[in-house]
Amino acid sequence: MIRASPRPNGFSNRVTDHFLQVLNTTQPGVRITEWRLHDKLAIPEFGQDVINGKMAEGGQADALPGEHAAWSQALDVIREFKEADAYVVAAPMWNFGIPAKLKNLVDVLSHSGHTFENDESGESRGLLLGKRALLVCARAGAYPADSQSDFQLPYLRKVFGVMGVEDQWAVAVESTWKGQSSEVEPMREAAAVAQEWCLASPLRQRGLISPQHVSLPGSALAIQASPRACTRAPPPRSVLVIRASPRPDGFSNRVTDHFLQVLNTTQPGVRITEWRLHDKLAIPEFGQDVINGKMAEGGQADALPGEHAAWSQALDVIREFKEADAYVVAAPMWNFGIPAKLKNLVDVLSHSGHTFENDESGESRGLLLGKRALLVCARAGAYPADSQSDFQLPYLRKVFGVMGVEDQWAVAVESTWKGPSSEVEPMREAAAVAQEWCAPSSALSHA
Ligand SMILES: Cc1cc2nc3c(=O)[nH]c(=O)nc-3n(C[C@H](O)[C@H](O)[C@H](O)COP(=O)(O)O)c2cc1C
């Protein structure tokens, strides 16, 4: 059981509890292990430490003691994960995707040679064959199977599929804003899945890990502005750069450096603020503390001093974010999505009344109007615009769009496994965007 909601009584947890109860009754003795991701658990933060520790093991580099320890901790997590016959993931939807803690776990688990492998032709093959997963996805809205806004269930399907877990079951708990009525049918479905699991082929000895309180082909599409007609904003006076790759020399950072250099030359005096998400930065971990602190401010509940502090820290981040005229996000693709640190920032920033608001009919309206964003997305593969495997660029477009940042530009750095040749065209495109941004304001219709 992998529980990614911090709310013991949340919908994903309650439906999962019911599933387990039926499973236990139908097949007593099944061993259930719970990982509650929001409690203290020995799961390392995925970042350069883990990567360096892994590379040192492979003899490709030296590593510091802390880096060896981080990789060894990741290996322990992978080992325990692989011991299970089946998985239950209880996941809340947060800002159209999964919580950062769950994304971090995906990055800790997804390693070639451990949960999948690449054959000689570079094709990936999952290693967790014969296992199954139940994905319990709770969300306040309702998302049909072909929704362009659901980055939760399709993403979990994708990453379990890559690991070879193809026997996938899903229970969506939808419209949870309606309260308990929304869980009636999912409860029934979860019970039916439990019974199916026990019928089809009895689970072997070990049971579940369950929720613990469980291309753009280079040039042609690489620069995409919002399809809407809009008035070109005046050149930005301040730009916030959000760097989500821990590699200073990584592709997203290098292309972003080039963009900034051209911007600075074309428009000297533009104020540039940098957030390097993998360095120590005063961004709180989004979780129950921040939520409780926010609710206390709204008078809906009491909060502990630490919870007030967490929300006040989130407010500082939001304030600084809103001060910028424009954003540049330098993002590596990790396991088809964005790094957990960037997802955490999305959750810290996305609050009604701050970056968007809901009108009386419940419609959401972005509040950051007149701003723009450049999304620099680096990935080893190549993902066409209609790819079902790209949860990086479409996701960033979605969350900036929700905040009202509709003047969006993107540069995809693709096929980075080829080395420096992959950045030649993106460098040119980034320079072109910088020059476009500095052009005098005028009516502009993005085609
Ligand atoms: C943990 C991890 C997971 C990755 N997953 C993917 C992936 O799913 N698809 C892909 O095309 N590239 C993947 N890559 C490759 C990176 O996207 C690629 O190296 C990219 O250049 C990283 O951006 P950066 O150079 O700015 O750090 C992964 C790399 C790492 C370290």
Ligand as a Chemical Component Dictionary entry (heavy atoms), coordinates in Angstrom:
data_LIG
# 
_chem_comp.id                   LIG 
_chem_comp.type                 NON-POLYMER 
_chem_comp.pdbx_formal_charge   0 
_chem_comp.three_letter_code    LIG 
# 
loop_
_chem_comp_atom.comp_id 
_chem_comp_atom.atom_id 
_chem_comp_atom.alt_atom_id 
_chem_comp_atom.type_symbol 
_chem_comp_atom.charge 
_chem_comp_atom.model_Cartn_x 
_chem_comp_atom.model_Cartn_y 
_chem_comp_atom.model_Cartn_z 
_chem_comp_atom.pdbx_ordinal 
LIG C1  C1  C 0 15.834 10.024 -13.128 1  
LIG C2  C2  C 0 15.781 10.328 -14.583 2  
LIG C3  C3  C 0 14.678 9.944  -15.311 3  
LIG C4  C4  C 0 14.598 10.232 -16.681 4  
LIG N1  N1  N 0 13.471 9.894  -17.373 5  
LIG C5  C5  C 0 13.360 10.219 -18.692 6  
LIG C6  C6  C 0 12.170 9.924  -19.423 7  
LIG O1  O1  O 0 11.199 9.385  -18.905 8  
LIG N2  N2  N 0 12.111 10.241 -20.724 9  
LIG C7  C7  C 0 13.137 10.875 -21.359 10 
LIG O2  O2  O 0 13.010 11.164 -22.542 11 
LIG N3  N3  N 0 14.285 11.181 -20.683 12 
LIG C8  C8  C 0 14.414 10.853 -19.371 13 
LIG N4  N4  N 0 15.557 11.148 -18.674 14 
LIG C9  C9  C 0 16.655 11.837 -19.367 15 
LIG C10 C10 C 0 16.626 13.339 -19.105 16 
LIG O3  O3  O 0 15.375 13.883 -19.435 17 
LIG C11 C11 C 0 17.685 14.026 -19.935 18 
LIG O4  O4  O 0 18.946 13.597 -19.452 19 
LIG C12 C12 C 0 17.617 15.539 -19.880 20 
LIG O5  O5  O 0 18.660 16.071 -20.633 21 
LIG C13 C13 C 0 17.670 16.032 -18.440 22 
LIG O6  O6  O 0 17.619 17.442 -18.397 23 
LIG P1  P1  P 0 18.913 18.288 -17.942 24 
LIG O7  O7  O 0 19.968 17.974 -18.962 25 
LIG O8  O8  O 0 18.445 19.702 -18.017 26 
LIG O9  O9  O 0 19.285 17.870 -16.558 27 
LIG C14 C14 C 0 15.677 10.858 -17.320 28 
LIG C15 C15 C 0 16.807 11.226 -16.560 29 
LIG C16 C16 C 0 16.858 10.973 -15.210 30 
LIG C17 C17 C 0 18.079 11.389 -14.416 31 
# 
loop_
_chem_comp_bond.comp_id 
_chem_comp_bond.atom_id_1 
_chem_comp_bond.atom_id_2 
_chem_comp_bond.value_order 
_chem_comp_bond.pdbx_ordinal 
LIG C1  C2  SING 1  
LIG C2  C3  SING 2  
LIG C2  C16 DOUB 3  
LIG C3  C4  DOUB 4  
LIG C4  N1  SING 5  
LIG C4  C14 SING 6  
LIG N1  C5  DOUB 7  
LIG C5  C6  SING 8  
LIG C5  C8  SING 9  
LIG C6  O1  DOUB 10 
LIG C6  N2  SING 11 
LIG N2  C7  SING 12 
LIG C7  O2  DOUB 13 
LIG C7  N3  SING 14 
LIG N3  C8  DOUB 15 
LIG C8  N4  SING 16 
LIG N4  C9  SING 17 
LIG N4  C14 SING 18 
LIG C9  C10 SING 19 
LIG C10 O3  SING 20 
LIG C10 C11 SING 21 
LIG C11 O4  SING 22 
LIG C11 C12 SING 23 
LIG C12 O5  SING 24 
LIG C12 C13 SING 25 
LIG C13 O6  SING 26 
LIG O6  P1  SING 27 
LIG P1  O7  DOUB 28 
LIG P1  O8  SING 29 
LIG P1  O9  SING 30 
LIG C14 C15 DOUB 31 
LIG C15 C16 SING 32 
LIG C16 C17 SING 33 
# 
